[in-house]
Structures are given as structure tokens and as C-alpha cells.
């Protein structure tokens, strides 16, 4: 079952400048960075309980975020919903006709399991489902 809005992801062309902006200009607490090799992204997190803001940047200039930045130059990338059972949520949503960008979940930040719903299934919005490590 979907239990919360886990995070809002923003694609950024300059990760360090964006980290500085969110820390200094907006006064948000910075909880660190993590490279997510499977997604080819470098991420930075700003917890804003009960959710967080995630900045995503291409890892080594590659991957889907690099392509997104080439097209759009940055901006809102996706909404992520927290799940307490990602496999059940995938099955339930597939039964309702939702299309996913992969056949099953992959590894995400913080050792979570993640999967993305195709934007065509959600009025043009990319939606991620995320099951935190302590829930699997």
C-alpha cells in the first residue's frame, strides 16, 4: 500500500551549486549525497519531514538524467510514493493498466527498491514507487 509521499526529485545541471542553494538560500538541512550506480545518478537529500527533496544529477555524465537535462535544462523530474510492499503495489497497478519503465524493481538510494511508472499512465508525470530498505 502507498503510505506517503517519499520525495520530490529535481533534475539539476550543477549538483554542488544546487546543494549550496538549498542549504544557504532556503536554510534546509542537508543529509548527504549518494551515487546510485544502477540509475546513473548522483543524489543529494534534504529531509523535510515527512518527505524530502532529492536533487538528481547524472553520474559520470550518463543515464536518463543526462538526457532529461539535455532536453529540459533541469526542473521537476518525478514524484516518489513510499510503499510498504512494492511487489503488491506493482501487481495492483498493472492490473489497473499502468505501464512501468522496467519489468521489476531495481536498487535505489538508501538500499531501497524502486520502480518507475511510465508518464503516459499518469497524465505526463513520472511517478516512482519506493520501498525503503527497512520494509523489505
C-alpha positions as CSV (number, residue, x, y, z in Angstrom):
1,X,0.0,0.0,0.0
2,X,1.2,3.5,-0.7
3,X,2.0,5.1,2.7
4,X,3.5,8.5,2.0
5,X,5.0,11.0,-0.5
6,X,8.6,9.8,-0.1
7,X,10.3,12.6,-2.1
8,X,10.1,15.2,-4.9
9,X,13.1,14.9,-7.3
10,X,14.6,17.8,-9.1
11,X,17.0,17.3,-12.0
12,X,19.9,19.7,-11.7
13,X,22.7,20.6,-14.1
14,X,25.2,21.6,-11.3
15,X,24.8,19.4,-8.1
16,X,27.2,21.4,-5.9
17,X,25.6,24.8,-6.8
18,X,22.1,23.3,-6.1
19,X,23.2,21.9,-2.8
20,X,24.5,25.2,-1.8
21,X,21.3,27.0,-2.8
22,X,19.1,24.6,-0.8
23,X,21.4,24.9,2.2
24,X,22.2,28.6,2.2
25,X,19.3,30.2,0.4
26,X,16.5,28.1,1.7
27,X,18.1,27.0,5.0
28,X,17.3,23.3,4.6
29,X,19.2,20.6,6.4
30,X,21.5,18.6,4.1
31,X,21.7,14.9,4.8
32,X,24.4,14.0,2.3
33,X,24.9,12.6,-1.2
34,X,24.9,9.1,-2.7
35,X,25.8,7.8,-6.1
36,X,23.1,5.4,-7.4
37,X,25.1,3.4,-10.0
38,X,22.0,1.5,-11.2
39,X,20.3,4.7,-12.1
40,X,23.5,6.5,-13.2
41,X,22.7,9.4,-10.8
42,X,24.4,11.3,-8.0
43,X,21.8,12.3,-5.5
44,X,21.6,14.8,-2.6
45,X,18.9,14.7,0.0
46,X,17.2,17.4,2.1
47,X,14.8,15.9,4.5
48,X,11.6,17.9,5.0
49,X,9.6,15.5,7.2
50,X,7.5,13.6,6.4
51,X,9.0,13.9,2.9
52,X,12.3,15.1,1.4
53,X,13.6,16.9,-1.7
54,X,16.0,14.9,-3.8
55,X,18.4,16.6,-6.2
56,X,19.4,14.3,-9.0
57,X,22.4,14.7,-11.3
58,X,23.9,12.5,-14.0
59,X,26.6,10.1,-12.6
60,X,29.6,10.5,-14.9
61,X,27.5,12.5,-17.4
62,X,25.5,9.4,-18.3
63,X,22.0,8.0,-18.0
64,X,18.4,9.2,-18.1
65,X,19.0,12.3,-16.1
66,X,21.7,13.4,-18.6
67,X,19.1,13.0,-21.4
68,X,16.5,14.9,-19.3
69,X,18.9,17.8,-18.7
70,X,19.8,17.9,-22.4
71,X,16.1,18.3,-23.3
72,X,14.8,20.5,-20.5
73,X,17.8,22.0,-18.7
74,X,16.6,21.0,-15.2
75,X,13.4,21.1,-13.3
76,X,10.9,18.8,-11.6
77,X,11.7,15.2,-12.6
78,X,9.4,12.9,-10.7
79,X,7.2,12.3,-7.6
80,X,8.0,9.3,-5.5
81,X,5.5,7.5,-3.4
82,X,6.6,5.3,-0.5
83,X,5.3,1.7,-0.5
84,X,5.3,-0.9,2.3
85,X,5.0,-3.7,-0.3
86,X,6.3,-2.7,-3.7
87,X,5.6,-6.0,-5.4
88,X,1.9,-5.9,-4.3
89,X,1.6,-2.3,-5.5
90,X,3.2,-3.1,-8.9
91,X,0.8,-6.1,-9.4
92,X,-2.3,-4.0,-8.3
93,X,-1.3,-1.1,-10.6
94,X,-0.5,-3.4,-13.6
95,X,-4.0,-4.9,-13.1
96,X,-5.4,-1.4,-13.5
97,X,-3.5,-0.9,-16.7
98,X,-0.5,1.1,-15.6
99,X,2.7,0.7,-17.6
100,X,6.1,0.6,-16.0
101,X,9.5,1.6,-17.3
102,X,11.0,-1.8,-16.2
103,X,9.8,-5.3,-15.6
104,X,10.5,-5.1,-11.8
105,X,12.1,-3.1,-9.1
106,X,15.8,-2.1,-9.1
107,X,18.1,-0.8,-6.4
108,X,17.7,2.8,-5.4
109,X,19.2,5.2,-2.9
110,X,19.5,4.1,0.7
111,X,19.3,0.4,-0.3
112,X,15.6,0.9,-1.3
113,X,13.7,-1.0,-4.1
114,X,12.3,1.3,-6.7
115,X,10.3,1.2,-10.0
116,X,9.0,4.0,-12.2
117,X,5.5,4.2,-13.7
118,X,5.5,5.4,-17.3
119,X,4.4,9.1,-17.6
120,X,1.8,8.1,-20.2
121,X,0.0,6.3,-17.4
122,X,-0.1,9.3,-15.1
123,X,-1.0,12.4,-17.2
124,X,2.6,13.1,-18.2
125,X,4.1,12.8,-14.7
126,X,6.9,10.4,-14.0
127,X,6.0,8.5,-10.7
128,X,8.4,6.4,-8.7
129,X,7.4,3.8,-6.2
130,X,10.0,3.3,-3.4
131,X,10.1,0.6,-0.7
132,X,12.7,1.6,2.0
133,X,15.3,-1.0,3.0
134,X,13.7,-1.5,6.4
135,X,10.5,-2.6,4.8
136,X,12.0,-5.4,2.7
